[in-house]
Amino acid sequence: MFFLIGLAVVFVAVIGGYLMEGGSIPTLLHPLPAEGLIIFGAGAGAFLAANPLNLIKRVAGDLAKPLKGSPYTKPVYMEALMMQYEIYVNIKKGGLLALEQDVNDPHNSSIFKKYPTFTGNHHAMDFFCDSMKLLINGSAKMDEIDMVMDADLDVHHAENAAPGAAMGALADAFPAFGIVACVMGVVITMGFLDQPPNIIGAKVGAALVGTFLGILLAYGVFQPLAKNIDAINGLEAYYFNCIRAGLTSFGNGAAPITAVEFARRNIPSTERPGSGELEEVVRQIKPR
């Protein structure tokens, strides 16, 4: 919502200032189809040439994120904490092997089925379950498991940063394509030098619309869009760190309630449940 409000402010301010100076909307709109075709077409072509198909798909999937906002809200974090507590308290009761089937087949687990937001996030579920398998199987020490999780997060964070970077590169290209459109307009103008000044002036004005459009799209639309996507994708790191902190703490011998407290402390303050609120909820969870 705030993204749309920001865009509205940009265009109202720019167009409003233009009109206050005596500008004419028809004069501005007349060259837009041709100038827009040059700028958008060149930008789209450069974007396709610069990025692999999988990244293009990710960018397309992320375009709606500024409208939706971050999915990692307080209830989502609370569910992740509850899920961790139930896993850890069941391990305390029945031992590590009691959860072997759950982490091997989480979609059919009686525990994981209680937490649909978590199971719906396949990246987070794979991250948690794959790490738990190492702990349950005893195939790695806890510090080694933590190193594996750290490497996994590095890859995941790099992948999450790629769509915003690709959009940022596209935004940086728009002013240059605006200049290209302007130069082509000037070239056309050269063929009208024998015409009256008002015709030449109109041609020059139409050419300058290309520069205007390129700069406006770059810094008024696509750069904010890239920053917004990057910020929302970056928030996912807190969710994964919440899971990592809880698992690492429990694997190092902490009690379930202490482990989820470590996890809670990795949640951003705006979405973090209170300690009393968390304790009240998890105390209602009993091992199966």
ZIMO-V540753 format. One record per residue. N is the residue number from 1. RES is the residue in one letter. SS is DSSP state (hx for helix, st for strand, lp for the rest). OMEGA is omega in whole degrees, -180 to 180 (999 if undefined). Layout:
# ZIMO-V540753
n->[N,N]
res->[RES,RES]
ss->[SS,SS]
omega->[OMEGA,OMEGA]
This chain:
# ZIMO-V540753
n->[1,2,3,4,5,6,7,8,9,10,11,12,13,14,15,16,17,18,19,20,21,22,23,24,25,26,27,28,29,30,31,32,33,34,35,36,37,38,39,40,41,42,43,44,45,46,47,48,49,50,51,52,53,54,55,56,57,58,59,60,61,62,63,64,65,66,67,68,69,70,71,72,73,74,75,76,77,78,79,80,81,82,83,84,85,86,87,88,89,90,91,92,93,94,95,96,97,98,99,100,101,102,103,104,105,106,107,108,109,110,111,112,113,114,115,116,117,118,119,120,121,122,123,124,125,126,127,128,129,130,131,132,133,134,135,136,137,138,139,140,141,142,143,144,145,146,147,148,149,150,151,152,153,154,155,156,157,158,159,160,161,162,163,164,165,166,167,168,169,170,171,172,173,174,175,176,177,178,179,180,181,182,183,184,185,186,187,188,189,190,191,192,193,194,195,196,197,198,199,200,201,202,203,204,205,206,207,208,209,210,211,212,213,214,215,216,217,218,219,220,221,222,223,224,225,226,227,228,229,230,231,232,233,234,235,236,237,238,239,240,241,242,243,244,245,246,247,248,249,250,251,252,253,254,255,256,257,258,259,260,261,262,263,264,265,266,267,268,269,270,271,272,273,274,275,276,277,278,279,280,281,282,283,284,285,286,287,288]
res->[M,F,F,L,I,G,L,A,V,V,F,V,A,V,I,G,G,Y,L,M,E,G,G,S,I,P,T,L,L,H,P,L,P,A,E,G,L,I,I,F,G,A,G,A,G,A,F,L,A,A,N,P,L,N,L,I,K,R,V,A,G,D,L,A,K,P,L,K,G,S,P,Y,T,K,P,V,Y,M,E,A,L,M,M,Q,Y,E,I,Y,V,N,I,K,K,G,G,L,L,A,L,E,Q,D,V,N,D,P,H,N,S,S,I,F,K,K,Y,P,T,F,T,G,N,H,H,A,M,D,F,F,C,D,S,M,K,L,L,I,N,G,S,A,K,M,D,E,I,D,M,V,M,D,A,D,L,D,V,H,H,A,E,N,A,A,P,G,A,A,M,G,A,L,A,D,A,F,P,A,F,G,I,V,A,C,V,M,G,V,V,I,T,M,G,F,L,D,Q,P,P,N,I,I,G,A,K,V,G,A,A,L,V,G,T,F,L,G,I,L,L,A,Y,G,V,F,Q,P,L,A,K,N,I,D,A,I,N,G,L,E,A,Y,Y,F,N,C,I,R,A,G,L,T,S,F,G,N,G,A,A,P,I,T,A,V,E,F,A,R,R,N,I,P,S,T,E,R,P,G,S,G,E,L,E,E,V,V,R,Q,I,K,P,R]
ss->[lp,hx,hx,hx,hx,hx,hx,hx,hx,hx,hx,hx,hx,hx,hx,hx,hx,hx,hx,hx,lp,lp,lp,lp,hx,hx,hx,hx,hx,hx,lp,hx,hx,hx,hx,hx,hx,hx,hx,hx,hx,hx,hx,hx,hx,hx,hx,hx,hx,hx,lp,lp,hx,hx,hx,hx,hx,hx,hx,hx,hx,hx,lp,lp,hx,hx,hx,hx,lp,lp,lp,lp,lp,hx,hx,hx,hx,hx,hx,hx,hx,hx,hx,hx,hx,hx,hx,hx,hx,hx,hx,hx,hx,hx,lp,hx,hx,hx,hx,hx,hx,hx,hx,hx,lp,hx,hx,hx,lp,lp,lp,hx,hx,hx,lp,hx,hx,hx,hx,hx,lp,hx,hx,hx,hx,hx,hx,hx,hx,hx,hx,hx,hx,hx,hx,hx,hx,lp,lp,lp,lp,hx,hx,hx,hx,hx,hx,hx,hx,hx,hx,hx,hx,hx,hx,hx,hx,hx,hx,hx,hx,hx,hx,hx,hx,hx,hx,hx,hx,hx,hx,hx,hx,hx,hx,hx,hx,hx,hx,hx,hx,hx,hx,hx,hx,hx,hx,hx,hx,hx,lp,lp,lp,lp,lp,lp,hx,hx,hx,hx,hx,hx,hx,hx,hx,hx,hx,hx,hx,hx,hx,hx,hx,hx,hx,hx,hx,hx,hx,hx,hx,hx,hx,hx,hx,hx,hx,hx,hx,hx,hx,hx,hx,hx,hx,hx,hx,hx,hx,hx,hx,hx,hx,hx,hx,hx,hx,hx,hx,hx,hx,lp,lp,lp,lp,hx,hx,hx,hx,hx,hx,hx,hx,hx,lp,lp,lp,lp,lp,lp,lp,lp,lp,lp,hx,hx,hx,hx,hx,hx,hx,hx,lp,lp,lp,lp,lp,lp]
omega->[-179,177,179,178,179,178,179,179,179,-175,177,-179,-177,-178,179,177,178,180,179,179,178,180,-179,179,178,178,-180,-174,-174,-179,-174,-179,-179,-180,179,178,180,-174,-179,-179,179,179,179,179,179,179,179,-179,-173,-171,176,-174,-178,178,177,178,180,177,178,179,-177,-175,-178,-175,178,178,-177,-175,-178,176,-174,-179,-180,177,179,177,179,178,179,178,179,179,-180,-179,-179,177,-175,-179,175,176,178,-178,-171,-177,-176,-176,179,-179,-177,-178,-179,-177,177,-179,-173,-178,178,-179,178,178,-175,180,180,-172,-173,179,179,-179,177,178,-171,178,-179,-179,177,180,-178,-175,179,178,178,178,179,179,-178,-178,-178,-177,179,175,-175,179,176,177,178,177,178,179,179,178,178,-179,178,179,-178,-179,177,178,180,-179,-174,-179,178,179,179,177,178,177,177,179,180,-178,-174,177,179,178,173,177,177,179,179,-179,178,176,178,177,178,-179,-179,179,-178,-177,178,-179,179,-177,-178,178,178,179,179,179,179,178,179,179,-179,176,178,177,179,-177,180,-179,-180,179,-177,-170,180,-176,-168,177,174,178,179,180,-179,178,-179,-179,-179,178,180,-180,179,-180,180,-179,-180,178,174,179,-179,-178,179,-178,180,179,180,180,178,172,180,175,-179,-178,177,180,-180,174,174,179,-178,-177,178,-180,178,-175,-179,-177,-173,174,176,-178,178,178,179,-178,179,-178,-173,179,178,-179,-180,176,-177,999]
